[in-house]
Amino acid sequence: MTQNTQPHQQANTLWSSRMAFILAAAGSAVGLGNIWKFPYITGENGGGAFVLIYLACIFLIGVPVLIAETMIGRRGGQSPVATMRTLTQTEGTAAGWRAIGWNGVIASFLVLSFYAVIGGWALVYIGKAAAGLFTGADAETIGSQFGTLLANPWELLMWHSIFMAIVVFIVGRGIRSGLEKAVNMLMPLLFLLLVVMVLYAMNSGSFGRAVSFMFSPDFSNLTTAGVLTALGHAAFTLSIGIGVLMAYGSYLPRHVNIARTAMTIAVLDTSVALLAGLAIFPLVFANGLEPGAGPGLIFVTLPLAFGQMSGGAIFGTLFFALLLVAAITSAISMLEPVVEWLEEHKGVGRVKSAIGGGLAIWFIGIGTVLSFNLWEGFHPLGFIAFFEGKTVFDLLDFLVSNLMMPLGGLAIALFAGWAMKREGLAEDIGLQGGAYKAFMVVLRYLTPAGIAVVFLYNLV
């Protein structure tokens, strides 16, 4: 048997049930990427064929790393940094693998710094929709509202601060009283809002067209770049490679089957993405709008649709509430690795760790706030050709999405697949016989190859 001790954990720091962990991990995976990014990249890449490739990649690339990272977290039973330090010793591997833990904590820190700014936009748009500011507005007016928001650093800072305060409050209350209570309430609410939005979209008159667009593959519309986009989004929509699953896994009871749980998380995450598409595309088609509108689909194109339809103010408010819930469930997971590390290494209490970590992240986020206005022309690494033209926000997004996340996911797959001892691994993962052998083949060969292709493509 392997050494599976988890010295730092007490009974009251573990998730109370398998479902609590599933909701927390699914909440981490279900974020702006599902509600905001998945619909617009599906629109940009032709619909059905892209969705089919995306689903295949989720289960061949994303799930194996999800399983591996959760297993590593539970074995170490500590923060990502301490877990990797412990495992390199007990597994007898090179100390260089410890970089996985540091990469995760730093990546979570950086992601949340700009994610919180976008989460603040959702707060703003709940108010705009509820006040009826989209009703009857034309495209120019809607675009002007978004442009005015981005141009005002003080307003952006205020909403960024409110969003971070919500996140710090939840995480500061601990695993059971904070994270678990939040996801137990927010995740069912998220699914309820999504179902309501889909039912509303079914009456738009264009639901059949949306279903055909999403689920009738036409491979003539799919380019090589589209395939790689599907691969990249599938690999990183599950929050892999940024320490979140390692941190959440450290609170996972020993009796929980990781493989079965990971599949449930992937199904929930994918369901949300598909439901978001079924909620959004009927509205887009019914109003003669462009499904491949890019990042502006949520904050410009959809408000235009809500403004032109009956009951648009109500359902626009519900939609942006949905976006906010998704953003919060992801954001609390990103703060957790930072807080867990501060608790362990600095001996700081939970509340102080959440406040201290949150303030540091909030401060870095000011750079993203200013990237859209006062620092719009400031390119910190512009003297390097590779980073030419990138604002603070662009730079942070690029570093995390194109470098730290893929490298983290790749390193986790290689560590679990090649460096760790085989003894007890099947039991830890929850697979036996042929299923375990097939999983290890995918984890050792297919998953690293897929992530490496995405990594190199993003760089080139």
Secondary structure as the mmCIF struct_conf table of DSSP 4:
data_model
#
loop_
_struct_conf.conf_type_id
_struct_conf.id
_struct_conf.beg_label_comp_id
_struct_conf.beg_label_asym_id
_struct_conf.beg_label_seq_id
_struct_conf.end_label_comp_id
_struct_conf.end_label_asym_id
_struct_conf.end_label_seq_id
TURN_TY1_P TURN_TY1_P1 PRO A 7 HIS A 8
HELX_RH_3T_P HELX_RH_3T_P1 ALA A 11 THR A 13
BEND BEND1 LEU A 14 LEU A 14
BEND BEND2 SER A 16 SER A 17
HELX_RH_AL_P HELX_RH_AL_P1 ARG A 18 ALA A 29
BEND BEND3 VAL A 30 GLY A 31
HELX_RH_AL_P HELX_RH_AL_P2 LEU A 32 LEU A 32
HELX_RH_PI_P HELX_RH_PI_P1 GLY A 33 LYS A 37
HELX_RH_AL_P HELX_RH_AL_P3 PHE A 38 GLU A 44
TURN_TY1_P TURN_TY1_P2 ASN A 45 GLY A 46
BEND BEND4 GLY A 47 GLY A 47
HELX_RH_AL_P HELX_RH_AL_P4 GLY A 48 CYS A 57
HELX_RH_PI_P HELX_RH_PI_P2 ILE A 58 GLY A 62
HELX_RH_AL_P HELX_RH_AL_P5 VAL A 63 GLY A 76
BEND BEND5 GLN A 78 GLN A 78
HELX_RH_AL_P HELX_RH_AL_P6 PRO A 80 THR A 90
TURN_TY1_P TURN_TY1_P3 GLU A 91 GLY A 92
HELX_RH_3T_P HELX_RH_3T_P2 ALA A 95 ARG A 98
HELX_RH_AL_P HELX_RH_AL_P7 ALA A 99 ALA A 130
TURN_TY1_P TURN_TY1_P4 ALA A 131 GLY A 136
HELX_RH_AL_P HELX_RH_AL_P8 ALA A 139 ALA A 151
HELX_RH_AL_P HELX_RH_AL_P9 PRO A 153 GLY A 172
TURN_TY1_P TURN_TY1_P5 ARG A 173 ARG A 173
HELX_RH_PI_P HELX_RH_PI_P3 ILE A 175 GLU A 180
HELX_RH_AL_P HELX_RH_AL_P10 LYS A 181 MET A 202
TURN_TY1_P TURN_TY1_P6 ASN A 203 ASN A 203
BEND BEND6 SER A 204 GLY A 205
HELX_RH_AL_P HELX_RH_AL_P11 PHE A 207 PHE A 215
BEND BEND7 SER A 216 SER A 216
HELX_RH_3T_P HELX_RH_3T_P3 PHE A 219 ASN A 221
HELX_RH_AL_P HELX_RH_AL_P12 THR A 224 PHE A 236
TURN_TY1_P TURN_TY1_P7 THR A 237 LEU A 238
TURN_TY1_P TURN_TY1_P8 ILE A 240 GLY A 241
BEND BEND8 ILE A 242 GLY A 243
HELX_RH_AL_P HELX_RH_AL_P13 VAL A 244 GLY A 249
TURN_TY1_P TURN_TY1_P9 SER A 250 TYR A 251
TURN_TY1_P TURN_TY1_P10 ARG A 254 HIS A 255
BEND BEND9 VAL A 256 VAL A 256
HELX_RH_AL_P HELX_RH_AL_P14 ILE A 258 ALA A 286
TURN_TY1_P TURN_TY1_P11 ASN A 287 GLY A 288
TURN_TY1_P TURN_TY1_P12 PRO A 291 GLY A 292
TURN_TY1_P TURN_TY1_P13 GLY A 294 PRO A 295
HELX_RH_AL_P HELX_RH_AL_P15 GLY A 296 GLY A 296
HELX_RH_PI_P HELX_RH_PI_P4 LEU A 297 THR A 301
HELX_RH_AL_P HELX_RH_AL_P16 LEU A 302 GLN A 308
BEND BEND10 MET A 309 MET A 309
TURN_TY1_P TURN_TY1_P14 SER A 310 GLY A 311
HELX_RH_AL_P HELX_RH_AL_P17 GLY A 312 HIS A 345
BEND BEND11 LYS A 346 LYS A 346
HELX_RH_AL_P HELX_RH_AL_P18 ARG A 350 SER A 371
TURN_TY1_P TURN_TY1_P15 PHE A 372 GLY A 377
TURN_TY1_P TURN_TY1_P16 PRO A 380 PHE A 383
BEND BEND12 ILE A 384 ILE A 384
HELX_RH_3T_P HELX_RH_3T_P4 ALA A 385 PHE A 387
TURN_TY1_P TURN_TY1_P17 GLU A 388 GLY A 389
HELX_RH_AL_P HELX_RH_AL_P19 VAL A 392 PHE A 398
HELX_RH_PI_P HELX_RH_PI_P5 LEU A 399 MET A 404
HELX_RH_AL_P HELX_RH_AL_P20 MET A 405 LEU A 414
HELX_RH_PI_P HELX_RH_PI_P6 PHE A 415 ALA A 419
BEND BEND13 MET A 420 MET A 420
BEND BEND14 ARG A 422 ARG A 422
TURN_TY1_P TURN_TY1_P18 GLU A 423 GLY A 424
HELX_RH_AL_P HELX_RH_AL_P21 LEU A 425 ILE A 429
TURN_TY1_P TURN_TY1_P19 GLY A 430 GLY A 430
HELX_RH_AL_P HELX_RH_AL_P22 GLY A 433 VAL A 441
HELX_RH_PI_P HELX_RH_PI_P7 VAL A 442 LEU A 446
HELX_RH_AL_P HELX_RH_AL_P23 THR A 447 LEU A 459
#
